[in-house]
């Protein structure tokens, strides 16, 4: 934990203008309305802990995330899949998960916010590749979102 705190302090000290911009971005993500606070936390935690290991996260692999997977509802699992693929730069690989999430009641805003959360892990390049693909898949999917 001390290493993380030290790294964060160094970042804020050495790049104050960038760290302030990151604070604004993180606040904007926190304030976005597409996902409820619980789902944002679950998706963010899953992205951070799994670090690209979607299979382990959702199938109950040996990591800490295995304990989370049994508590996730099916729609949230699909949102996590979307976030993981976005964070891994696999923007064109998510149509199936977008369709599944939509059929389970996910709104366009929930899916958009899911990809926005991945921005903090993947960086702007992968985010810019993922967002249009995800929204296009959502818009072209003929499933109607189910009512929660």
Backbone torsions as a table, in degrees:
resi	resn	phi	psi	omega
1	UNK	NA	-37.2	179.7
2	UNK	-61.7	-35.3	178.7
3	UNK	-63.6	-42.3	179.0
4	UNK	-63.5	-46.0	179.6
5	UNK	-62.3	-44.2	179.0
6	UNK	-62.7	-42.9	178.8
7	UNK	-63.6	-42.0	179.0
8	UNK	-64.5	-44.9	178.8
9	UNK	-61.6	-41.0	178.0
10	UNK	-62.5	-44.1	178.9
11	UNK	-58.5	-48.6	-179.4
12	UNK	-65.2	-36.8	-178.9
13	UNK	-73.7	-43.8	-172.8
14	UNK	-86.2	-22.0	-178.6
15	UNK	-138.2	63.0	-173.8
16	UNK	-61.4	-37.4	-178.8
17	UNK	-68.8	-36.2	177.9
18	UNK	-72.7	-41.5	-179.6
19	UNK	-65.7	-35.3	176.7
20	UNK	-66.4	-40.0	178.0
21	UNK	-64.4	-39.0	177.0
22	UNK	-64.2	-40.3	177.3
23	UNK	-59.8	-40.9	178.4
24	UNK	-64.2	-44.0	178.6
25	UNK	-60.8	-48.5	-178.7
26	UNK	-62.5	-38.6	177.6
27	UNK	-64.8	-41.8	178.8
28	UNK	-63.5	-41.0	177.1
29	UNK	-64.0	-40.5	178.6
30	UNK	-63.1	-37.1	-176.6
31	UNK	-84.7	-11.8	-178.4
32	UNK	-62.4	150.2	-169.8
33	UNK	-103.2	-0.5	-176.1
34	UNK	-66.5	-39.3	-179.6
35	UNK	-114.2	146.0	174.5
36	UNK	-73.5	164.4	-174.2
37	UNK	-59.3	-40.1	-179.5
38	UNK	-63.2	-45.8	-178.6
39	UNK	-67.2	-40.1	176.0
40	UNK	-57.2	-44.8	-179.7
41	UNK	-64.0	-45.2	179.8
42	UNK	-62.5	-46.3	-179.1
43	UNK	-65.5	-45.7	179.8
44	UNK	-61.6	-43.9	179.4
45	UNK	-63.5	-43.1	-179.9
46	UNK	-63.1	-43.2	179.1
47	UNK	-61.6	-47.3	-177.1
48	UNK	-65.8	-47.9	-175.7
49	UNK	-73.0	-40.1	-175.1
50	UNK	-75.3	-29.6	177.4
51	UNK	46.9	45.5	177.1
52	UNK	97.7	-4.0	-176.3
53	UNK	-96.1	71.5	-176.5
54	UNK	-60.2	-41.2	-176.6
55	UNK	-61.5	-46.7	178.9
56	UNK	-60.5	-42.8	-177.0
57	UNK	-61.5	-48.4	-170.1
58	UNK	-93.2	-16.7	-180.0
59	UNK	-102.9	2.1	177.4
60	UNK	83.5	41.8	178.1
61	UNK	-65.7	-172.0	-170.3
62	UNK	-76.1	-9.2	-175.2
63	UNK	-78.9	175.3	176.7
64	UNK	-59.3	-27.6	-177.0
65	UNK	-67.4	-16.3	178.9
66	UNK	-60.9	-34.3	179.6
67	UNK	-69.6	-29.0	178.7
68	UNK	-73.3	-39.9	-170.8
69	UNK	-58.6	-37.0	-178.7
70	UNK	-70.7	-16.7	-179.5
71	UNK	-95.4	-7.3	-177.8
72	UNK	-85.2	135.1	172.1
73	UNK	-74.8	165.4	-174.0
74	UNK	-61.7	-40.3	179.7
75	UNK	-63.0	-43.9	179.9
76	UNK	-64.9	-37.1	176.2
77	UNK	-59.9	-42.3	179.0
78	UNK	-64.7	-39.8	176.9
79	UNK	-62.9	-38.1	177.4
80	UNK	-64.7	-43.7	176.3
81	UNK	-55.9	-46.5	-179.8
82	UNK	-60.3	-46.4	-179.7
83	UNK	-62.9	-42.3	-179.3
84	UNK	-64.3	-43.2	179.1
85	UNK	-67.1	-37.6	176.5
86	UNK	-64.2	-43.9	-179.9
87	UNK	-65.4	-28.3	179.8
88	UNK	-88.2	1.6	179.3
89	UNK	76.2	25.0	-177.2
90	UNK	-107.9	56.0	-173.9
91	UNK	-61.0	-28.3	-178.6
92	UNK	-88.5	-3.6	-177.1
93	UNK	-94.7	9.6	-170.6
94	UNK	-109.9	4.2	-177.1
95	UNK	-55.4	-43.2	-179.6
96	UNK	-60.6	-45.6	-177.3
97	UNK	-69.3	-33.9	175.4
98	UNK	-64.0	-45.8	179.4
99	UNK	-62.3	-42.9	178.3
100	UNK	-63.5	-46.5	-179.7
101	UNK	-61.4	-41.6	179.3
102	UNK	-63.6	-43.8	-179.7
103	UNK	-66.4	-20.8	178.6
104	UNK	-92.8	5.6	174.8
105	UNK	107.3	0.7	179.9
106	UNK	-67.7	134.9	177.2
107	UNK	-88.9	166.5	176.9
108	UNK	-58.6	-41.4	179.6
109	UNK	-65.0	-37.4	177.6
110	UNK	-64.1	-42.2	179.9
111	UNK	-68.4	-41.2	177.6
112	UNK	-61.2	-46.6	179.7
113	UNK	-63.4	-34.0	177.1
114	UNK	-60.0	-45.4	179.0
115	UNK	-68.9	-36.9	177.6
116	UNK	-61.3	-37.8	177.0
117	UNK	-63.3	-34.9	178.9
118	UNK	-67.3	-21.7	178.9
119	UNK	-54.6	-38.5	-177.3
120	UNK	-69.0	-18.2	178.7
121	UNK	-100.3	-42.1	-170.2
122	UNK	-89.0	-23.4	-175.0
123	UNK	87.9	171.9	-171.2
124	UNK	-68.1	-36.9	-176.2
125	UNK	-60.6	-51.7	-179.0
126	UNK	-68.8	-35.6	177.3
127	UNK	-61.2	-47.6	-179.0
128	UNK	-64.1	-29.9	176.8
129	UNK	-75.1	-34.7	-174.3
130	UNK	-80.8	-43.8	-170.9
131	UNK	-56.4	-51.0	-179.5
132	UNK	-62.3	-38.1	179.4
133	UNK	-63.5	-42.2	-178.6
134	UNK	-67.6	-46.5	-178.9
135	UNK	-67.2	-36.7	176.4
136	UNK	-64.9	-42.7	178.0
137	UNK	-61.4	-40.9	179.3
138	UNK	-64.5	-47.0	-176.3
139	UNK	-67.1	-31.6	-178.3
140	UNK	-87.7	-13.8	180.0
141	UNK	-72.3	133.2	-176.1
142	UNK	-90.9	-2.7	174.6
143	UNK	-69.0	138.9	172.3
144	UNK	-88.8	140.0	176.1
145	UNK	-60.6	135.3	175.6
146	UNK	-74.9	157.6	178.5
147	UNK	-83.1	127.8	-179.4
148	UNK	-65.0	NA	NA
